[in-house]
Amino acid sequence: MNLIDTFNLDIRALQTFVAVLDEGSVSRAAVKLGVSQSAVSHTLDRLRNALGDPLFVKSGRGIAPTRYAVQAGPHVRQILDDMHSLASGPPFTPETTEFTFTVAANDYERDLLLPPLMQRLRQQAPGIMLQVIASGIPSADMLRKDICDLIISPHAPEATDIMQRGLMDDRMVVFYDPQKREAPESVTDYLKADHIALVFGSGEKPALEASLSARGLTRRNLVTVSNFSGLPEFLRGSDMLATAPELMSKHLLRDFAWAPLPFSYKPFTLLMVWHRRNQNDAAHRWLRNQVNAVAATMNGLNG
């Protein structure tokens, strides 16, 4: 086996490899990198010679990565992360720093934690802007590809390059309009009722649905919405039930009564999730501490 020619593995070549791997297209990678298609093709040829593998082959009208390229992807990303971390940049000063911090969160986590976080930022770091995107059931690639800087979710992607920290505990309860009905007293009452259910925009269902199916239980989901914000108006004035986190009684579902589920269902922990490359970044660490402080304050109020 030939030794790898390290002179053909400069940072630009590795960035080109990752761009083609992410985009699945030489032309789209060229646009992403701001270079010509011929420059991307030339770099890929250098990499093929250095690594002794085709890396990408024709597949229909596009290209597909070889097994080697797929397996090398995480290693190349880590090399790039390590190289970027060599330059830590200027010291982080919250009062004067200006940048946008992107957080992926569904409306439950968004409404619970991010408004008080924004209040802190306006007071302590007025130059930091907050961008919130939907997380659905989050994936590691959301962090690896810089789609977001931080994820707040009960669902942490399982990967060695993903870090996490628990923020607060919650549990699923059943909400209802007390003007129209009483709380279900038994599993039978719960299953007989009409329900407002949740299916995320990407198609994933909450873990509760899988838990019910595993127990052989079936409920009638009369209405399905793509986020928790869709629950209140369907719930108001109806005898339907909505199963949602208890802490939503503090904001989005504050106008409704709630009761514990009439069957056992384990609590969950709301997590803060980030990529390992940001573990020691001063600005990122400061912002994580602010999120944690918001959660700690809310934990104190709930205690």
Backbone hydrogen bonds in HBPLUS format (Angstrom, degrees):
<---DONOR---> <-ACCEPTOR-->    atom                        ^
c    i                          cat <-CA-CA->   ^        H-A-AA   ^      H-
h    n   atom  resd res      DA  || num        DHA   H-A  angle D-A-AA Bond
n    s   type  num  typ     dist DA aas  dist angle  dist       angle   num
A0008-ASN N   A0005-ASP O   2.94 MM   3  5.72 161.8  1.97 122.8 128.6     1
A0009-LEU N   A0006-THR O   3.01 MM   3  5.07 163.5  2.04 108.9 111.8     2
A0013-ALA N   A0010-ASP O   3.11 MM   3  5.38 120.3  2.49 102.3 116.5     3
A0014-LEU N   A0010-ASP O   3.13 MM   4  6.49 158.8  2.18 153.8 159.7     4
A0015-GLN N   A0011-ILE O   2.87 MM   4  6.09 154.0  1.94 146.8 154.4     5
A0016-THR N   A0012-ARG O   2.91 MM   4  6.09 148.0  2.01 141.5 150.2     6
A0017-PHE N   A0013-ALA O   2.98 MM   4  6.30 156.5  2.04 147.1 153.2     7
A0018-VAL N   A0014-LEU O   3.05 MM   4  6.33 163.7  2.08 151.0 154.0     8
A0019-ALA N   A0015-GLN O   2.96 MM   4  6.12 155.4  2.02 144.2 151.3     9
A0020-VAL N   A0016-THR O   2.99 MM   4  6.24 163.5  2.02 156.6 159.6    10
A0021-LEU N   A0017-PHE O   2.96 MM   4  6.14 156.5  2.02 147.6 154.9    11
A0022-ASP N   A0018-VAL O   2.84 MM   4  6.02 156.7  1.89 149.9 155.7    12
A0023-GLU N   A0019-ALA O   2.87 MM   4  5.94 163.8  1.90 149.9 154.8    13
A0024-GLY N   A0020-VAL O   2.74 MM   4  5.40 145.1  1.86 140.3 148.4    14
A0029-ALA N   A0025-SER O   3.04 MM   4  6.06 150.5  2.13 136.6 145.2    15
A0030-ALA N   A0026-VAL O   2.92 MM   4  6.11 150.4  2.01 144.6 152.6    16
A0031-VAL N   A0027-SER O   3.10 MM   4  6.43 154.5  2.16 146.1 152.1    17
A0032-LYS N   A0028-ARG O   2.97 MM   4  6.19 161.0  2.01 146.5 151.8    18
A0033-LEU N   A0029-ALA O   2.91 MM   4  6.10 152.7  1.98 149.3 156.3    19
A0034-GLY N   A0030-ALA O   2.80 MM   4  5.79 123.6  2.13 138.4 153.5    20
A0035-VAL N   A0030-ALA O   3.00 MM   5  5.10 155.7  2.07 143.1 147.2    21
A0034-GLY N   A0031-VAL O   3.23 MM   3  5.00 136.3  2.44  91.2 103.4    22
A0039-ALA N   A0036-SER O   3.15 MM   3  5.19 123.2  2.49  94.2 107.9    23
A0040-VAL N   A0036-SER O   3.20 MM   4  6.61 153.6  2.27 146.5 152.9    24
A0041-SER N   A0037-GLN O   2.88 MM   4  6.17 164.8  1.91 154.8 159.1    25
A0042-HIS N   A0038-SER O   2.84 MM   4  5.99 156.4  1.90 144.9 151.5    26
A0043-THR N   A0039-ALA O   3.01 MM   4  6.18 156.9  2.06 143.2 149.3    27
A0044-LEU N   A0040-VAL O   2.91 MM   4  6.18 158.1  1.96 152.0 158.2    28
A0045-ASP N   A0041-SER O   2.99 MM   4  6.26 150.6  2.07 145.0 152.8    29
A0046-ARG N   A0042-HIS O   3.08 MM   4  6.45 152.2  2.17 145.6 152.6    30
A0047-LEU N   A0043-THR O   2.96 MM   4  6.28 155.8  2.02 149.7 156.6    31
A0048-ARG N   A0044-LEU O   2.83 MM   4  6.07 155.4  1.89 150.1 156.9    32
A0049-ASN N   A0045-ASP O   3.07 MM   4  6.30 158.7  2.12 146.7 151.6    33
A0050-ALA N   A0046-ARG O   2.95 MM   4  6.16 152.4  2.03 144.2 152.5    34
A0051-LEU N   A0047-LEU O   2.78 MM   4  5.86 160.4  1.82 154.4 158.9    35
A0052-GLY N   A0048-ARG O   2.79 MM   4  5.44 134.5  1.99 138.8 148.2    36
A0056-PHE N   A0054-PRO O   2.69 MM   2  5.58 143.7  1.82 107.9  96.2    37
A0066-THR N   A0055-LEU O   2.77 MM  11  5.17 158.2  1.82 136.6 137.5    38
A0057-VAL N   A0064-ALA O   2.90 MM   7  5.46 164.3  1.92 154.2 155.5    39
A0064-ALA N   A0057-VAL O   2.77 MM   7  5.46 152.7  1.84 155.3 164.7    40
A0059-SER N   A0062-GLY O   2.82 MM   3  5.24 168.7  1.83 131.3 130.4    41
A0062-GLY N   A0059-SER O   3.00 MM   3  5.24 151.1  2.09 133.1 130.7    42
A0070-VAL N   A0066-THR O   3.05 MM   4  6.39 161.1  2.08 156.3 160.7    43
A0071-GLN N   A0067-ARG O   3.01 MM   4  6.23 164.2  2.03 152.0 156.1    44
A0072-ALA N   A0068-TYR O   2.83 MM   4  5.98 145.3  1.95 147.3 157.9    45
A0073-GLY N   A0069-ALA O   3.02 MM   4  6.04 133.2  2.24 141.8 152.1    46
A0076-VAL N   A0072-ALA O   2.93 MM   4  6.13 161.5  1.96 164.5 170.8    47
A0077-ARG N   A0073-GLY O   2.99 MM   4  6.23 163.0  2.02 158.0 162.9    48
A0078-GLN N   A0074-PRO O   3.06 MM   4  6.24 152.2  2.14 141.2 148.4    49
A0079-ILE N   A0075-HIS O   2.99 MM   4  6.29 153.9  2.06 147.4 154.4    50
A0080-LEU N   A0076-VAL O   3.00 MM   4  6.31 162.1  2.03 153.9 157.9    51
A0081-ASP N   A0077-ARG O   2.89 MM   4  6.16 156.7  1.94 147.1 154.1    52
A0082-ASP N   A0078-GLN O   2.86 MM   4  6.08 159.2  1.91 150.2 155.6    53
A0083-MET N   A0079-ILE O   2.94 MM   4  6.19 153.7  2.01 147.7 155.1    54
A0084-HIS N   A0080-LEU O   2.90 MM   4  6.13 156.0  1.95 150.4 156.7    55
A0085-SER N   A0081-ASP O   2.99 MM   4  6.19 146.4  2.10 144.2 153.3    56
A0086-LEU N   A0083-MET O   3.23 MM   3  5.43 153.5  2.31 101.5 109.4    57
A0087-ALA N   A0084-HIS O   3.32 MM   3  6.05 152.0  2.40 115.3 120.3    58
A0096-THR N   A0093-THR O   3.09 MM   3  5.77 146.7  2.21 121.4 129.4    59
A0097-THR N   A0093-THR O   3.01 MM   4  5.84 142.0  2.16 163.3 173.3    60
A0099-PHE N   A0127-GLY O   3.32 MM  28  6.62 140.6  2.49 126.6 132.6    61
A0129-MET N   A0099-PHE O   2.89 MM  30  6.25 159.2  1.93 150.1 156.7    62
A0101-PHE N   A0129-MET O   2.80 MM  28  6.15 163.6  1.82 173.5 174.2    63
A0131-GLN N   A0101-PHE O   2.96 MM  30  6.05 169.0  1.97 144.4 145.3    64
A0149-ASP N   A0102-THR O   2.81 MM  47  5.27 158.4  1.85 137.5 144.9    65
A0150-LEU N   A0102-THR O   3.28 MM  48  6.66 143.5  2.42 155.0 160.9    66
A0103-VAL N   A0131-GLN O   2.80 MM  28  6.20 158.7  1.85 166.5 173.4    67
A0133-ILE N   A0103-VAL O   2.95 MM  30  6.32 159.1  2.00 149.3 155.2    68
A0104-ALA N   A0150-LEU O   2.84 MM  46  6.27 164.4  1.86 159.0 163.4    69
A0152-ILE N   A0104-ALA O   2.96 MM  48  6.32 163.0  1.99 171.0 171.8    70
A0105-ALA N   A0133-ILE O   2.86 MM  28  6.27 157.6  1.91 169.2 171.5    71
A0110-ARG N   A0106-ASN O   2.84 MM   4  5.92 166.7  1.86 162.6 166.2    72
A0111-ASP N   A0107-ASP O   2.96 MM   4  5.81 172.7  1.97 140.7 143.2    73
A0112-LEU N   A0108-TYR O   3.23 MM   4  6.18 144.8  2.36 137.8 147.5    74
A0113-LEU N   A0109-GLU O   3.02 MM   4  5.96 171.4  2.03 153.6 154.8    75
A0114-LEU N   A0110-ARG O   3.01 MM   4  5.18 143.7  2.14 132.3 143.5    76
A0117-LEU N   A0113-LEU O   3.22 MM   4  6.35 142.1  2.37 138.4 149.4    77
A0118-MET N   A0114-LEU O   2.84 MM   4  6.04 155.9  1.90 151.3 156.7    78
A0119-GLN N   A0115-PRO O   3.09 MM   4  6.42 148.7  2.19 146.8 155.1    79
A0120-ARG N   A0116-PRO O   3.19 MM   4  6.45 152.4  2.27 139.8 146.0    80
A0121-LEU N   A0117-LEU O   2.96 MM   4  6.31 158.1  2.01 151.8 158.2    81
A0122-ARG N   A0118-MET O   2.96 MM   4  6.17 158.3  2.01 150.9 155.8    82
A0123-GLN N   A0119-GLN O   3.25 MM   4  6.45 144.1  2.39 139.2 147.9    83
A0123-GLN N   A0120-ARG O   3.14 MM   3  5.23 125.0  2.46  95.9 109.9    84
A0124-GLN N   A0120-ARG O   2.80 MM   4  5.96 163.2  1.83 158.9 164.0    85
A0125-ALA N   A0121-LEU O   2.69 MM   4  4.74 147.5  1.79 127.7 138.1    86
A0128-ILE N   A0125-ALA O   3.04 MM   3  5.78 171.6  2.05 127.9 130.6    87
A0142-MET N   A0139-SER O   3.18 MM   3  5.66 149.8  2.28 108.7 116.5    88
A0143-LEU N   A0140-ALA O   3.01 MM   3  5.61 141.9  2.15 114.9 123.9    89
A0144-ARG N   A0140-ALA O   2.98 MM   4  6.24 162.4  2.01 147.9 153.7    90
A0145-LYS N   A0141-ASP O   2.88 MM   4  5.55 162.5  1.91 140.5 143.8    91
A0147-ILE N   A0142-MET O   2.94 MM   5  4.94 129.8  2.19 137.8 151.8    92
A0148-CYS N   A0142-MET O   3.12 MM   6  6.02 142.2  2.27 154.7 150.9    93
A0146-ASP N   A0143-LEU O   3.26 MM   3  5.09 164.9  2.29 102.9 105.7    94
A0151-ILE N   A0273-VAL O   2.87 MM 122  4.95 160.7  1.91 148.3 152.7    95
A0273-VAL N   A0151-ILE O   2.76 MM 122  4.95 161.7  1.80 154.6 158.2    96
A0153-SER N   A0271-LEU O   3.02 MM 118  5.33 148.1  2.13 140.6 149.8    97
A0271-LEU N   A0153-SER O   2.89 MM 118  5.33 156.0  1.95 122.5 130.1    98
A0162-ILE N   A0159-ALA O   3.26 MM   3  5.47 166.4  2.28 112.5 114.2    99
A0276-ARG N   A0161-ASP O   2.88 MM 115  5.26 158.5  1.92 157.2 153.0   100
A0163-MET N   A0274-TRP O   2.76 MM 111  5.30 166.7  1.78 169.1 170.8   101
A0274-TRP N   A0163-MET O   3.02 MM 111  5.30 156.9  2.07 133.9 140.8   102
A0165-ARG N   A0272-MET O   2.87 MM 107  5.24 138.2  2.05 144.2 156.2   103
A0272-MET N   A0165-ARG O   2.82 MM 107  5.24 159.7  1.86 152.0 159.0   104
A0167-LEU N   A0270-LEU O   2.75 MM 103  5.54 163.9  1.78 171.5 169.1   105
A0270-LEU N   A0168-MET O   2.73 MM 102  5.36 168.7  1.75 175.3 171.3   106
A0170-ASP N   A0268-PHE O   2.91 MM  98  5.57 160.2  1.95 164.1 166.2   107
A0268-PHE N   A0170-ASP O   2.89 MM  98  5.57 166.7  1.91 153.0 157.3   108
A0246-GLU N   A0171-ARG O   2.81 MM  75  5.81 153.7  1.88 170.9 177.3   109
A0173-VAL N   A0244-ALA O   2.90 MM  71  5.71 170.2  1.90 153.2 152.8   110
A0244-ALA N   A0173-VAL O   2.98 MM  71  5.71 148.1  2.09 156.2 164.7   111
A0174-VAL N   A0259-ALA O   2.95 MM  85  5.49 173.0  1.95 171.2 169.5   112
A0259-ALA N   A0174-VAL O   2.98 MM  85  5.49 147.3  2.09 145.2 155.4   113
A0175-PHE N   A0242-ALA O   2.72 MM  67  5.14 178.3  1.72 156.2 156.6   114
A0242-ALA N   A0175-PHE O   3.13 MM  67  5.14 156.1  2.19 141.0 144.6   115
A0176-TYR N   A0257-ALA O   2.95 MM  81  5.55 154.5  2.01 151.3 153.4   116
A0257-ALA N   A0176-TYR O   3.09 MM  81  5.55 141.0  2.25 174.9 172.1   117
A0180-LYS N   A0177-ASP O   2.94 MM   3  5.57 161.0  1.98 120.2 126.3   118
A0181-ARG N   A0177-ASP O   3.15 MM   4  6.34 141.2  2.30 153.2 164.4   119
A0190-TYR N   A0186-SER O   3.02 MM   4  6.31 158.7  2.07 149.1 155.1   120
A0191-LEU N   A0187-VAL O   2.87 MM   4  6.11 162.6  1.90 156.4 160.2   121
A0192-LYS N   A0188-THR O   2.96 MM   4  6.05 146.9  2.07 148.1 156.9   122
A0241-LEU N   A0194-ASP O   2.97 MM  47  6.42 151.9  2.05 150.1 158.7   123
A0195-HIS N   A0220-ARG O   2.89 MM  25  6.00 153.8  1.95 163.4 164.8   124
A0222-LEU N   A0195-HIS O   2.89 MM  27  5.60 121.3  2.24 135.6 150.7   125
A0223-VAL N   A0195-HIS O   3.30 MM  28  6.70 163.0  2.33 154.8 157.2   126
A0196-ILE N   A0241-LEU O   2.86 MM  45  6.20 151.2  1.94 167.2 172.7   127
A0197-ALA N   A0223-VAL O   2.75 MM  26  6.14 164.1  1.77 164.9 162.9   128
A0225-VAL N   A0197-ALA O   2.91 MM  28  6.33 162.6  1.94 154.2 155.3   129
A0199-VAL N   A0225-VAL O   2.93 MM  26  6.19 161.9  1.97 162.0 166.9   130
A0200-PHE N   A0204-GLU O   2.88 MM   4  5.36 142.5  2.02 175.9 167.0   131
A0203-GLY N   A0200-PHE O   2.74 MM   3  5.30 162.6  1.77 122.5 127.8   132
A0209-GLU N   A0206-PRO O   3.14 MM   3  5.93 138.8  2.32 119.3 126.4   133
A0211-SER N   A0207-ALA O   2.98 MM   4  6.27 153.5  2.05 152.3 160.6   134
A0212-LEU N   A0208-LEU O   2.94 MM   4  6.22 157.2  2.00 154.6 159.4   135
A0213-SER N   A0209-GLU O   3.07 MM   4  6.31 164.4  2.09 149.4 153.6   136
A0214-ALA N   A0210-ALA O   2.93 MM   4  6.10 153.0  2.01 145.1 152.4   137
A0215-ARG N   A0211-SER O   3.23 MM   4  6.45 134.9  2.44 137.0 147.6   138
A0215-ARG N   A0212-LEU O   3.09 MM   3  5.21 132.9  2.32  98.1 111.0   139
A0217-LEU N   A0212-LEU O   2.89 MM   5  5.08 162.7  1.92 153.9 148.0   140
A0216-GLY N   A0213-SER O   2.96 MM   3  4.97 157.4  2.01 104.1 111.0   141
A0230-GLY N   A0227-ASN O   3.11 MM   3  5.83 163.1  2.14 117.3 122.4   142
A0231-LEU N   A0228-PHE O   2.99 MM   3  5.53 168.9  2.00 120.0 123.6   143
A0234-PHE N   A0231-LEU O   3.18 MM   3  5.57 125.4  2.49 111.0 124.5   144
A0235-LEU N   A0231-LEU O   2.95 MM   4  5.99 150.4  2.04 158.0 167.4   145
A0236-ARG N   A0232-PRO O   2.83 MM   4  5.92 157.4  1.88 157.6 162.5   146
A0238-SER N   A0235-LEU O   3.18 MM   3  5.57 158.7  2.23 135.2 131.5   147
A0248-MET N   A0245-PRO O   3.06 MM   3  5.71 161.4  2.09 117.2 123.2   148
A0249-SER N   A0246-GLU O   2.90 MM   3  5.79 166.2  1.92 125.8 130.0   149
A0250-LYS N   A0247-LEU O   3.05 MM   3  5.58 164.0  2.08 112.0 116.7   150
A0251-HIS N   A0248-MET O   3.21 MM   3  5.42 154.3  2.27 103.2 110.2   151
A0253-LEU N   A0248-MET O   2.87 MM   5  5.46 156.9  1.92 149.9 151.1   152
A0254-ARG N   A0251-HIS O   3.19 MM   3  5.16 160.5  2.23 117.7 114.8   153
A0256-PHE N   A0253-LEU O   3.23 MM   3  5.75 168.5  2.24 119.4 121.3   154
A0278-ASN N   A0275-HIS O   2.99 MM   3  5.78 157.5  2.05 122.7 128.8   155
A0279-GLN N   A0276-ARG O   3.01 MM   3  5.09 166.5  2.03 112.0 115.6   156
A0281-ASP N   A0278-ASN O   3.27 MM   3  5.04 154.2  2.34  98.1 105.8   157
A0285-ARG N   A0281-ASP O   2.82 MM   4  5.95 164.0  1.85 160.4 165.5   158
A0286-TRP N   A0282-ALA O   2.97 MM   4  6.13 155.2  2.04 144.5 151.1   159
A0287-LEU N   A0283-ALA O   3.02 MM   4  6.29 159.1  2.06 149.8 154.9   160
A0288-ARG N   A0284-HIS O   2.92 MM   4  6.19 156.5  1.97 150.9 157.6   161
A0289-ASN N   A0285-ARG O   2.98 MM   4  6.20 152.7  2.05 144.8 152.2   162
A0290-GLN N   A0286-TRP O   3.04 MM   4  6.39 140.6  2.20 139.9 150.8   163
A0290-GLN N   A0287-LEU O   3.09 MM   3  4.96 120.6  2.46  90.6 105.7   164
A0291-VAL N   A0287-LEU O   3.00 MM   4  6.36 158.1  2.05 152.3 157.1   165
A0292-ASN N   A0288-ARG O   2.91 MM   4  6.14 161.7  1.94 150.1 155.7   166
A0293-ALA N   A0289-ASN O   2.89 MM   4  6.04 145.2  2.01 138.5 147.9   167
A0294-VAL N   A0290-GLN O   3.00 MM   4  6.29 154.1  2.07 148.1 154.2   168
A0295-ALA N   A0291-VAL O   3.04 MM   4  6.35 163.8  2.06 152.2 156.1   169
A0296-ALA N   A0292-ASN O   2.86 MM   4  6.07 152.9  1.93 144.6 152.7   170
A0297-THR N   A0293-ALA O   2.96 MM   4  6.17 154.9  2.03 146.2 152.2   171
A0298-MET N   A0294-VAL O   3.06 MM   4  6.37 157.2  2.12 148.4 154.6   172
A0299-ASN N   A0295-ALA O   2.80 MM   4  6.05 151.5  1.88 148.6 157.4   173
A0300-GLY N   A0296-ALA O   2.96 MM   4  6.19 147.9  2.06 143.0 151.1   174
A0301-LEU N   A0297-THR O   3.03 MM   4  6.38 148.4  2.13 143.9 152.3   175
A0302-ASN N   A0298-MET O   2.93 MM   4  6.15 145.1  2.05 144.3 153.9   176
A0303-GLY N   A0299-ASN O   2.95 MM   4  5.98 127.3  2.23 137.4 150.7   177
